Amino acid sequence: MVKKPNIQKAILKILAEKPAVSMQSIMENQNPKTSYALTRSMKNLVEAGCAELHKSDNKNYFKITKKGKTKLNTIRLEGEDALVSTSWDGFWRIILLDLPENRKPERESLRYLLKKAGFVCLKNSAWISPFPFEHLFTNIKKDLGLTTEMMIIVTEFIDEESKKVLFKTFGK
């Protein structure tokens, strides 16, 4: 039996690939035994705000939302297939995050993703990690339209005192 998160992950992956996807195309190539679970998962994603339903004359179309993209990225970070090299390549990834209070839910989601990706909070909105997740966060930045609210820096230059603390923190 297929677990619900796996069905939701598969649906979110399909929705992330195109601007809008019909229910019929989501159902294609699926086992008829899982059609109820698939329909139920779609309903749950819409109710959770991760997908939007758009009705036309003959078909229902679904579109992934910002919340859905965040959920998909979270699933990818937590999944067994989310292997990230733990050998240090000599570069530090620093993310500066500055979202206003009226965007608090997005800010909290991003903080959650940063923690899941192994980032450590340095100062209020400055996060650092030796792990190569900059491409993931570049995509998140682009998907959520965070042009000025998120800055991603990859550097090998950090003062010696700070390096000692960071090496101790990350066990390097």
Order of alpha helices (4+ residues) and beta strands (2+ residues): alpha-beta-alpha-alpha-beta-beta-alpha-beta-alpha-beta-beta-alpha-beta-alpha
